[in-house]
Amino acid sequence: MKNMVRVTSIAVFFGVLAVLIMIGTGLDFQRPMEIYVEQAPLATVPLAVPQQAAQMKGKEVSKPIVITADKDKPAVNAAPVSYKKPTDKTVYLTFDDGPSDLTLEVLDILKREGIKGTFFVLGKEAETRPEIINRIYEEGHTIGNHTYDHRYDQLYGRFQDFWGQIKKTEEVIRLITGERPQLVRAPGGTAGHFDEAYFQLMKQGGYHVFDWNVDSGDSKYKGVPVKDIVKGATTKVKGNEAIVLLHDGKGHGESVKALPDIISYYKKQGYAFEVLSTKTQPVQFTAQKAARKASQPSKQWITQEVVANSALFESGRTLAVEFGGLETAFAAGEYKLVDGRLMVPLRSLVERLGGSVSWKSHNKTVQVKLGGNRWDADPVGGLLLSHQTGGKPVSSDVHLIGGTAWIPIRDALDFSGHPVTRVTYEESEYRVLTL
């Protein structure tokens, strides 16, 4: 399992910013160089997860959807994505609703057969069985996001709620594997659940949504017989790609029993076994007018949450922070460079460095305990107050973005008793050094 986060952000973007910083400060363009900066945000969100899949024919998506929400909402358009089409017959075995004890049996079978699978996991289950998530990851399978708790009533009323569950599960998986899943499967499938806004906003946020074109039928009702699951999972498809829906969550023991016969069938038919990836052309059900029409988010929310989120999956510099013998790192997209200052989410910084934060609703402040110091941050008033000095509040650019407090990293470290001594800039990272 990875001990440090290995994600990255926009290299060209930061390269241009670095040049601008150097021009503005008269610094020579050379590496490594020292600059004095601080960083900023990224958005966090809620929870969710369902389970049964609609029986519909999926369609491959090749063109980005352009939607205009209400008149007050923005038109959303995502950049086209190029996909690799396999020349040989290919099958993708996908498993929803885990991890559970049955996942271990599935992993044993896949290992014995020498093939890989794609696991769309629930955040709620992953929290309780991190060792299984780690095994899936370490054995080379792909992990996808299946929301947090699979509750339809919490997922398909407002897009913001669906997004929140995706982000919550993403963080659970990141803390276990060090990586963020870009692949998403909607509980029950997108049919009747996604309108075009859901599809497009997920794409703009950097995610790849996958339905399926072969339904094993193992979730039609409790205790579906093995022979029926095998029959459903081996249904012939048009084209040479089969994305097979199976379940490895609790109560799907018959699916595990059916798996060897399913694998045997596809091997005899000459299929290659692959995992889904961002280069796989998604199969998606057609967005239906009958789908529940979710309330659409505002332009500001989309900018703060969705647009900012896409940077998480782009390449760029990490932000490394050395603090009192500890070190942590923020992936590109997890921080921001604003007017020469490095901004970070306050809670993420403090907790990664071993501290704690608590929200005081009565006065809308954040109480911080870090490095043996206690201090308050007022993101509404833009102020910081140290408990040690008992002095007057100090002005700071601490502020809220989408409900998350962001702060100049220099301010947070200074108030925690470890002032910044220098910040170095190299091609792959910013590094903040403290006393």
N, C-alpha and C positions, 0 to 999 in steps of 0.2 A: 504494500500500500504506500502511496506517496506521502511523504512527510510534509511536503510543501506544495503550495498551490502552483500549478504550472500553466496558468492561462496567460494570454497576451493581448495587446490592443493595437492601435493604428500607427505603424512605424513612420510612414511618410508624414502623417499629421504632426507627430511629435518632433520629427526632424525639422519641419518647417518652423514649428514653434521655437525649437532650440536655436535655430539660426536667427530668428527675430529677437530672441532674448539676448543673444550675443551681440547682434548689431546695436541693440538699444543700450547695452552696457559697455560696449567697446572692447569686448573680450575677443581674443584670437580664436579662430575656428580650429581647435585641435582636441584630441582625446588622449587620456581622460582629462576633462576639464572640471572645474568646480563652479557651481552656480548656487545661488541662494534662492530657493523657490519653495512653494508649498502646493498641495493638491486638493482635488474635489471629487464629485459623486458618481453615482450609479443608483439604480432604484431597487428597493426590495418590495416583496409582496406576500400575499396570503396562502390559502390551502385548497385541496379538493381531490376526489376520486370515485368513479363508478365501475361498471364491470361487464354488462352484457352487450353484445354487438349486434347491430342491425343487419339483417340479411339482405344486402343489396349488392349490385355489381359496382365495383369501383372503376373509376376512370383515371387514367394517367394525366397528370397536370403538367402542361408544358408552357402555358402562357401565364404571366402574372395577372391577377385580377385587379382591376382598378375600380375602387368604389368611392362614391361620395355619400357620406352619411347625411345627417340632417343639414339644413342650410348653414347652421352655425358650426358644423363639424368640418374637419379638414378632409380633402380628398387624399386618399392614401395610395401610394404606389410603391411597389418594391422592385428592386433591380432583378432582372432575369437571372436565372441560375442555369449553368450548363451541367448536364448529367451524363454519366457514362452508361451506355447501353450494352449489356453483356451480349456477346455473340452466341454463346451456348445457352442451353436450357439451364435456368438457375432457380433454386428454391430458397426462400428465406423463412426459416422457422421462427415465429415470434411468440412470446409468452407474456401474458398480461396478469396483473393483480398480485404478483409476488412482492417481496420474497416470503416464502413459507418453508416448512419442512419438506414439502414436495419439490421445491426448487432444488434442494440438495440431490434428490433422486434424478431430476432432470439433468442436472450437471454431471452426475455420474454416467448417465446414458450417453450424453453428448461426448464426454471424454472418451468413453469406450469406443464410440463410433468414429472418433476423430473429426468431429464437425463442430462448428460454432453456431450460436443462436443469438437472438436479439431479445432482451428482457425489458419490457415496459413495466417499471416498478411503481408502486405506491409509496409516497413519502412516509405515510403513517406506519406502514409495515417495515420500510427500510430503517426507520428510527429504532425499531425493536430488534432488528436482525442485521446489524451492520456487518457482522462477520460473513453473512451470505453475500451481501453486496460486494464485499471485498473479494470474495472467491470468484464471483462472476467476472469482476474486473480483472483479477490477476490471471484468470484462465483464458483471457483473450476474447470474451464475448462482448457484445455491445449492450450498453445500458441506455434505455430510453425513459422518458418521463410520462407517467400515467396519472398525473395529478396527485393530490395528497390523500384524500379519503374516499374518492369515488362516489361522492354524494351528488346525484344529479341536481337536486334542488339547490345545492350550493354552487353549481358550476355553470348552469345554462340560463340564469336569469340576467346577470350582468357580466359583460366581458371582463370587467375589473376583478370580479370574484374568481373567474376561471384563471386569469393571469396570476392572481395571488397564489392560488394553489400550485400552479406551475413553478413559480419562483420559490415557494416554500420547499417543495420537493427537490428542486434544483440545488438549493443550499444544503439539504440533507445529504444528497449524493456528493456534492463538492467536498463536504467535510470528511466523508469517508474515503473517496478516491482521489481527491485533489482536482477533479475535472467536472465541468458542467455539461450535462447532456443537452444536445441540440435537437435530438429526435423526440417527438411528442406523439402520443396516441390518446385521443379523446376517449374517455370512458363511454362505452356503448357505441363508439364510432361517431363520426361527424354527421351522419345522416339524421336529419330531424333535430340536430342540436346546433350545428354551425350554420350561420348565415355567412354571406360573403365578407362581412366585416371581421368575423372571427378568423376566417382563413387569412385575410390580408394582413391584419394586425399581427398575427402570429408570425407570418413570413417577414414582415417588416422588423419584428423584434429579433430576428435571427434564427427562428425555429423552423424545423421541417416536420410537417404533420403527416403521419402515415395512417391510412386505413388498411384494408386488406382486400384481396380478390379471391381468397379461398377461406371459407369459414368451416372450421371443424364441427361446429354446432355443439361443442362441449359445454356451452353455457345456456342452452335452450331451456333446460330444466335440470333439477337436481338428479344426479345419478344417470346421466346419459350413458347407454351401454358402450363398451369399448368398440364393438363392431361398427356402430353408428358414427362414432368419432373418427375412426379410420376411414370410413366411407366419405364423410364430409371433408376430411383433410386431404383427400386424394382426388377431389373433383378436378376434372380437366379444365384448363384455362385457355383463353385465346392468347396467343403470343408465347414467349418463352420464359416469362418470369411469373413465379407463383409466390405470393406473400401469404403465408398460412397463419391463421389465427388459432392459437391455443391458449390455455390458461394453466398457470402453476400456482394459483392462490389456494387458500384453504378450501377443501371440499371438492377438489378436482383430481382425486386419486385415479379415476378412470382415464384421464387424459395422459397421465404418466404411463399407465399400462399400455395405452395405445401407441405411444411414441415410437417404440422399436419397429412396429409394423409400418408406421408412416414413413420412417426413415428408410426402411427396406424398400418400400414402393418407389420412392424417388430415386434411390440408387439404381434400382433395376431399370428405371425409365431413362437413365443417363443424365440426371440432373446434377449440377454442381451445387454445393451448399455454401451460401454466403451470408454475411450479416448486413443488415441495413446500414447505410451511412448517408452523409450529406451529399454524396455523389450518386446515390440511388434515386432514380426518378420516382417520386411518391405516387402511390395509388390513393386517390381521394374520392369519396362519394360526392356527388353533385350537390352543391348548396341548394337547398329547397326553399321555396317560398313558404312552405308549411312549417319550416323550422321555427322554433321559438324565437321571436324577434327580441334580441337582447338590447337593453338600453346602451347607447353608444357613448364612449368616453369623449371628453372634451379635447380640443386641440392641445391645450396645455398639458393635460394628463398624458396624451400620446407622446408629446415631445419629451417630457420628463421621464416617463417609464419605458415606453416602447422603443423610441428612437435611441435613447441612451443605452438601452439594453443590448442593442445589436453590436455595440463596440466590444462587448464581452467575448465575442466569437471572432474578432479580427486580431491580426497580429500586431504587436507593438511592444513597448517597453514595460517591464514590471517596475514596481516601486518597492524597494527593499528598505526596511527600517531596523536599525540597530538600537536597542534600548536596554540599558542595565544588564547586559549579558544575554539578553534575548534577541531574537531576530524573527521578523515576520515579513511577508511580502504581499503586495496587492497586485493582482493581475491587471493588465491593460484593460481599461473599462471600469475597473473597481475604484479608480481615483480620477481626478480631473486636474488639469493644469489651467488655472484661470488667472489671467493678468500676472503671470510669473509666480503664482503661488500654487503649491500642491495642496489640494483639498481632498479629504477622505471622509467616509461615513464615521461619525463619532463612535457609535456603538461597536462597529467592526474593529476599529483601531484599538479601543480600550480592551475589548474582550480578547483579541488576538495577543495582546501583550500581558494578559493575565489579570486585568483589572475587572471592574464591574460598573455598570451604569443602571440608574433607575430613574423613571420618569415621574416627576412631581406634578400631578394634574392641577393642583390648587393654584400654582403660580406658573405653570407651563415652563418648567426648567428641567434640565437633566443633571442629576447628581452623579459625579464621577469619583471613583476611587481607583487610583493607579499610582504605582511607584511609591507607595507610602503616603501619598498626598490625597487630599479631598478638595474638590472644587465643583462649582456649579456652572453650567452653560445655559444661557438664555437665548435660544435660537430665534425667538420672536423679537426681542429687543436688541440682539446682536451684542451681548455682554458676557463676560466671564468674571467669576468671583471666587477667589481663593479662600478656603477655610483656615489655612495656616496663618496668613498675614492679617486677616480680618480687615483688609484695606477696602478701598473703594472699587466698584466694578470697573473692569477694563474693557474698552471697546474691542470687538472682534468681528470678523466676517462669518461667524457661526450663523447658520440659517437652515431653514427647512426646505427640503425638496421632496415632494410626494410623501410627506409624513416622516421622512428620515432626516435627522440632524447631520449636517455637513460642517466641517470645521477646517481651517488652515492647520496643517499638520504641525507647523512650528508652534502655534498657540497651544495646541493640546499637549505637546511634549514639554514645552516650557512650564506650563501650569502643573505638570506631573513631576517636576523636579529634575528633568533631564533635558536641558536646553539643547537645541541643535547647534552643533559646532560647524558643520559643513554639509553640503549636498553635492554629490558628484554625479556627473552625467556621462554615461557610456552608451554605446550603440544599443545594448540590450536592456539597460535598466537605469533608473534613478536610484541612488543610494543615500539615505539620510543617516548621518552619524550624529550621536548625541554624547553628552558627558556621562 
